[in-house]
Amino acid sequence: MHNSTSSPYAVIYPLPSHLAFRILQDKKSVFVKYPTHEIISPRLASCKKLLFYISASNKEIAGEADIVSINLMTLSEVISAYSSSLFLKDDEMREYSNGRDNKKMMFFRLDKIIQYQEPKHLGRGITMVGEYISEEEYKSIVGDRVESTNHVQI
């Protein structure tokens, strides 16, 4: 992740296009990710936005969402509490867990989900670990965005 000493404003995570568009177009407002360690880092907790980088694309960001909260839960807890809002279907969640059923995953509750009318060119790849960016970097990437909006609250 980005090595700035200040608190990051946003985090960018890569997703296959069909999953990113499930969030952006189908209003799925719960995003999950396994952390390296079962903690939410203070740097991640400070992030206000989640940006969706389309993996295997032209190094573009397709949209963003406000982060309402980030918590830790096991697979069964997440499915039980948020099944209808998850960006992954139950069988996809089980496949993603790959036997890590008792390991806690981060779940992000999202709001103000926005798909950009034109993807924002990033010019570099993003690994599965993700990347933190400052508010200045965010503004530089996003610029004056004129987008179609899909606002979601859960």
N, C-alpha and C positions, 0 to 999 in steps of 0.2 A: 504494500500500500504506500501511498505518498508519504514522504518523510518530513512534512512540515511540523514545526514545533507548536504552532497554534492549533486551537480546536478546529477540526474540520467542519464545514458547513453541510457537505453532502457526501454520499458514498455512491459509487458506480459499481453495479454488479452485472456481469454478462449473463445472458440467457439466450437459448435458442429462440428464433423469431416466433414460433408458434406459441411458446410459453409467455414471452413478453407481450404478444398481442392479446393473449387471454386476459392478462391483467389490464392492458390499456383499452381494449375494446369490449371485453365481457364484464368489466367492472369487478374483477376479483380482487378483493381488498386485503387479503392476508398472504404475505410472501414469507416463505420459510427457507432457512439455510442452516446447515450444520456449521458451527464454529470450530476452529481448531481445538480450543479448550472450552469447557462448558461454562463460559463467562461471557458477559457483554462488556467489552472494553469501554473505558470512559470516553475514548475518542469516538467510537461508534455511537455511544449514547448521546453524544453532543450533536450528532448529525440531524439536520432538519428535513433533508430531502433524500430520496432514493432515485437514482437515474438508471434507466434500463438500456444497457448496451447490448446490441444484437451481435451475438457471437457468430463467427464465420461470415460476417458481412463486410461491408466497406468501411469498417471502423466507425460506426454511427451509433448515436444515441437516439432511440425512438420515442422516448417520453420520460415522464417523471411522476413522482407522487410525494406528498408530504408524509413524513413519518409521524404517526400519532403516538406509537409506543413500540418498544422492543422488549420482548420477554423471552424466557426460556421455558420450554415444555417438552415432554416426551412425545413421540409419534402419536400414541393413542390419545393423549390429552389434547393435542392440537386437532386431530380428526374429530374427536368428540365435541369440542367447543366450537370449531370453525369450519366444519366440512363444506358448507354451502358457500363460504367466502374464500376458500383456498384456491390458489391459482393452479394447484395440482389436484387431479382427481384422486380418490382414495387408493386405487390400484397404483397410480403413479407415485403417490406418497410412499407406499410400501416398497416399491421398486427403488425409489430414491434413498430410503432408509437403509437398504442393503444390509439388513440384520442388525442395524443400530437402534432397535426399537426402544431400548432403555436409555440411550444417550439423549441428552437434552439438545433440542434444536432451537435456534433463534426464530421467533416469529415476529414479523413486522406487521402492525396494523397500519393500514394506509388510508389516506384521504386525499381529496383533490387530485385524482388520477388524471393525468393529461397526456394525450398522444399528440406529438408534434405533427403539424401538417407536413412539414419537411423535416426528415431526420437531421440531427446536428452532427456534422462531421467532426470526429475526435482526432483523427490522424495518427492514432496509436492503438495498439491492442490492450485489452484489459484481461488479466488472468482471473481464474476462478476465485482467488483471494479477494478480488475487488480492489478499489482504489478510493482513497479519501481525497476530496478536493476542498479548497477554501471557497469562501463566498465570492472572492474576486475571480477565481478560476471558473466557478459555476457561471457567473455573469458573462465571462468571456466565451464559454462554450455555448450557452443558451442564447445570449444576446437579447434582442427584442423579439421575444417569441410571440408569434401569432398562431394560435393553435385551436384545434377543436378540443373542447373540454368534456370530460366525463367525470363529474364530481360524484364521489361515493362516500357514504358514511356507514359505519357498521355499529 
